[in-house]
């Protein structure tokens, strides 16, 4: 056996969390993409980055590596699900006013093709299908480097005022 390792780094999230209540969702994500706010720590683990954000839609790019493999030599479905959950959530975020947050209520993922190192980079697009003040609905898909769909998802997100709880 030969051991391998990976290093995960992330930035302190306090600056982004302080800005979150003051910015609408789209401006928050655009500042993140511009490097003015740090990305979410999960992005380092999953090797994903937000590359586009417009009202109601976002796109992530993901670079799976061998550390994402399951025991049978495929990228674990959890990486693909996390990518889709992030895209659906951030798509919803683009529609939210300042002081508003969201969380996933449910997500349904359909896996259509196996993913390996040779599949990447993956592109994941999330779109809001029905915005709402209390619940938002979204859908998304992940395509491989050749444009083949590897997974799709639909989800429901709870919308709430930040600081509520």
C-alpha positions in Angstrom: 0.0 0.0 0.0 1.2 3.5 -0.7 -0.4 6.3 1.3 -1.5 9.5 -0.3 -2.7 12.7 1.2 -4.4 15.9 0.4 -4.4 19.3 2.2 -7.5 21.2 2.7 -7.3 25.0 3.3 -10.0 27.5 3.9 -10.4 31.1 5.0 -11.9 32.4 8.2 -15.6 32.7 7.6 -16.2 35.6 10.1 -15.9 38.3 7.4 -18.5 36.6 5.1 -20.8 35.9 8.0 -20.7 39.5 9.1 -21.5 40.7 5.5 -24.3 38.1 5.0 -27.1 40.1 6.8 -26.2 43.3 4.9 -26.1 42.0 1.3 -28.8 40.5 -0.8 -28.1 37.0 -1.9 -26.8 37.8 -5.4 -24.5 40.5 -4.2 -23.1 38.2 -1.5 -22.3 35.5 -4.0 -20.8 37.9 -6.5 -18.5 39.3 -3.8 -17.5 35.7 -3.0 -16.7 35.0 -6.7 -14.7 38.3 -6.9 -12.6 37.3 -3.9 -13.9 40.1 -1.8 -15.5 37.6 0.6 -14.1 34.1 1.4 -15.8 31.1 -0.1 -17.6 28.5 2.0 -15.1 26.1 3.7 -16.9 23.1 2.1 -15.6 24.3 -1.3 -12.0 23.4 -0.3 -13.0 19.9 0.7 -14.9 19.3 -2.5 -12.6 21.1 -4.8 -15.5 23.2 -6.2 -15.8 26.9 -7.0 -18.7 29.2 -7.8 -18.1 30.5 -11.3 -21.4 32.2 -12.3 -24.2 33.7 -10.4 -27.2 35.5 -11.9 -30.8 36.0 -10.6 -32.2 32.5 -10.1 -29.2 30.5 -11.4 -25.6 29.6 -10.4 -22.9 27.5 -11.8 -20.2 25.6 -9.9 -17.1 23.9 -11.3 -15.7 20.8 -9.5 -12.4 19.0 -9.9 -12.8 15.6 -8.3 -9.6 13.7 -7.4 -8.8 10.3 -6.2 -9.5 11.3 -2.5 -13.2 11.5 -3.5 -13.2 7.8 -4.6 -15.4 5.2 -3.0 -14.1 1.6 -2.5 -14.9 0.6 -6.1 -12.9 3.4 -7.8 -15.6 5.9 -8.6 -16.2 9.4 -7.2 -18.5 8.9 -4.2 -22.1 10.0 -4.9 -21.9 12.2 -1.8 -19.6 14.6 -3.7 -22.1 14.9 -6.6 -25.0 15.3 -4.1 -23.1 18.0 -2.2 -22.3 19.8 -5.5 -26.0 19.7 -6.4 -27.2 20.8 -2.9 -24.8 23.7 -3.1 -26.0 24.8 -6.5 -29.7 24.5 -5.6 -29.1 26.4 -2.4 -27.0 29.2 -4.0 -29.5 29.5 -6.8 -32.2 30.1 -4.2 -29.8 32.6 -2.4 -29.6 34.7 -5.5 -33.3 35.5 -5.1 -33.2 36.5 -1.4 -33.1 40.0 0.0 -30.6 41.1 2.6 -31.2 39.6 6.1 -32.7 36.3 4.7 -31.2 32.8 4.8 -32.2 29.4 3.5 -31.6 25.7 4.3 -32.4 22.5 2.4 -35.6 20.8 3.3 -35.2 17.9 0.9 -33.2 17.0 -2.2 -33.8 14.2 -4.7 -30.8 13.2 -6.7 -30.8 10.9 -9.8 -27.4 9.5 -10.7 -27.2 8.8 -14.4 -23.5 7.9 -15.0 -20.5 7.0 -12.9 -17.9 9.7 -12.3 -14.1 9.2 -12.3 -11.1 11.4 -12.4 -11.4 11.4 -16.2 -14.9 12.8 -16.0 -13.8 16.2 -14.7 -14.0 19.0 -14.4 -17.6 18.7 -13.6 -20.0 21.6 -14.2 -23.1 21.9 -12.0 -25.9 24.4 -12.7 -28.7 25.2 -10.3 -31.9 27.0 -11.2 -34.8 28.3 -9.2 -38.1 26.9 -10.6 -40.3 28.7 -8.1 -39.1 31.3 -5.7 -41.0 32.0 -2.5 -41.0 34.0 0.7 -41.1 30.8 2.8 -40.2 27.9 0.5 -38.2 27.9 -2.8 -38.0 25.1 -5.3 -34.9 24.5 -7.5 -33.5 22.0 -9.9 -30.0 21.3 -11.2 -27.7 19.0 -13.2 -24.1 18.0 -13.3 -22.3 17.5 -16.6 -18.9 16.0 -17.2 -16.1 17.5 -19.3 -17.8 16.1 -22.5 -21.1 17.7 -21.7 -22.8 14.4 -20.7 -25.3 14.6 -17.8 -24.0 12.6 -14.8 -26.7 13.5 -12.3 -29.8 15.7 -11.8 -31.6 16.9 -8.7 -34.7 18.7 -7.5 -34.9 20.3 -4.1 -37.0 22.4 -1.7 -35.4 25.1 0.5 -36.8 26.7 3.5 -36.5 30.5 3.5 -36.2 32.4 6.8 -35.0 35.7 8.3 -31.4 35.5 9.5 -31.1 35.4 13.3 -34.4 33.6 13.6 -34.3 30.4 15.5 
